[in-house]
Amino acid sequence: QVQLVESGGGLVQPGGSLRLSCAASGFTVSKYTMTWVRQAPGKGLEWVSTINTDGTTTYANSVKDRFTISRDNAKNTLYLQMNNLKPEDTAVYSCRNSALQSRGQGTQVTVSS
C-alpha cells in the first residue's frame, strides 16, 4: 500500500530554518519523480519543488535559493530543507507522487514572530 507521511513542521521565526521529511512506503522514492506542494490558508495548492529520478531538481521562484529538495534512498525518504523562512511561507506542506496519485496528509509550517 502506497503511503506518504510528512513530519518536521512547526512554528519558526522569520529567518529561521526547518527540515521537512516525507517517509514513503509501498514504493521506492528514487524510482519516481517526487514533489513538494503547499497550501496557505484561503489559497490554492502551490507547487514548491520537484526532484526527478535522475536527481535533477526544480523550484518555484518564490523558494529558489532558500529551499532544497533531496532524498535518502536508504531511508526511502524525501526531504525539504527550508532556510531563511518568511511569513509568506506559512502553509501546510505535503509531498506527492503524481504517478501513483498519492499525497501525504501534510505538515503545518508557521512562520511568525
C-alpha positions in Angstrom: 0.0 0.0 0.0 1.4 3.4 -1.0 1.7 5.8 1.9 3.4 9.1 2.4 3.9 10.6 5.9 5.2 14.1 6.4 6.9 15.4 9.6 9.1 18.3 10.7 6.7 21.2 10.6 6.3 23.7 13.3 6.4 27.3 14.4 9.6 29.3 13.4 10.6 32.9 13.4 11.3 34.7 10.2 14.8 33.9 9.0 14.7 30.6 10.7 15.0 27.1 9.2 13.1 23.8 9.2 13.6 20.5 7.6 10.6 18.6 6.4 10.6 14.8 6.0 8.3 12.6 3.9 8.6 8.9 4.7 7.4 6.7 1.9 6.2 3.1 2.0 4.8 0.8 -0.7 7.1 2.2 -3.4 10.7 3.3 -3.9 11.2 7.0 -3.8 14.2 7.1 -6.1 12.3 5.4 -8.9 9.7 8.2 -9.1 9.5 12.0 -9.6 8.6 13.4 -6.2 7.1 16.8 -5.5 6.5 19.1 -2.5 3.4 21.3 -2.6 1.9 23.7 -0.1 -1.4 25.3 0.6 -1.6 28.5 2.5 -4.8 29.5 4.4 -7.5 30.5 2.0 -5.3 29.8 -1.1 -5.0 27.1 -3.6 -2.4 24.4 -3.9 1.1 25.7 -4.9 3.9 23.7 -6.3 7.1 24.2 -4.4 9.8 21.8 -5.7 10.4 18.6 -7.7 13.2 16.0 -7.7 13.4 13.7 -10.7 14.6 10.1 -10.8 18.0 11.3 -12.1 18.4 13.7 -9.2 17.7 16.9 -11.0 15.7 19.4 -9.1 13.4 22.4 -9.8 12.0 25.1 -7.6 9.3 27.7 -7.6 10.7 31.2 -8.0 9.3 32.1 -4.6 11.5 29.5 -2.8 14.5 29.2 -5.1 17.9 29.7 -3.3 16.1 29.2 0.1 14.7 25.7 -0.1 16.5 22.4 -1.1 14.8 19.2 -2.0 16.6 15.9 -1.5 16.1 12.2 -0.8 17.7 9.5 1.2 17.5 6.3 -0.8 18.5 4.1 2.1 15.7 5.6 4.2 13.2 5.9 1.3 12.5 9.4 2.5 12.1 12.7 0.8 13.3 16.0 2.4 12.7 19.7 2.1 15.3 21.9 3.8 13.9 25.4 4.2 16.1 28.3 5.1 15.5 32.0 5.6 11.8 31.4 6.1 9.4 34.2 5.5 5.8 34.7 6.8 4.5 34.0 3.3 5.9 30.5 3.6 3.3 29.7 6.1 1.3 26.8 4.8 0.5 23.1 5.1 3.3 21.3 3.2 2.8 17.9 1.7 4.7 15.5 -0.6 3.3 14.0 -3.6 3.8 11.1 -6.1 1.8 12.1 -9.1 2.4 8.9 -11.0 0.9 6.9 -8.1 -1.7 9.6 -7.4 -0.6 9.7 -3.8 -0.2 12.6 -1.4 0.5 12.8 2.3 -1.6 14.4 4.9 0.7 17.3 5.3 2.6 19.1 8.0 1.9 22.7 9.2 4.7 25.3 8.8 4.0 28.6 10.5 6.5 31.5 10.2 5.8 34.2 12.6 7.5 36.4 15.2 
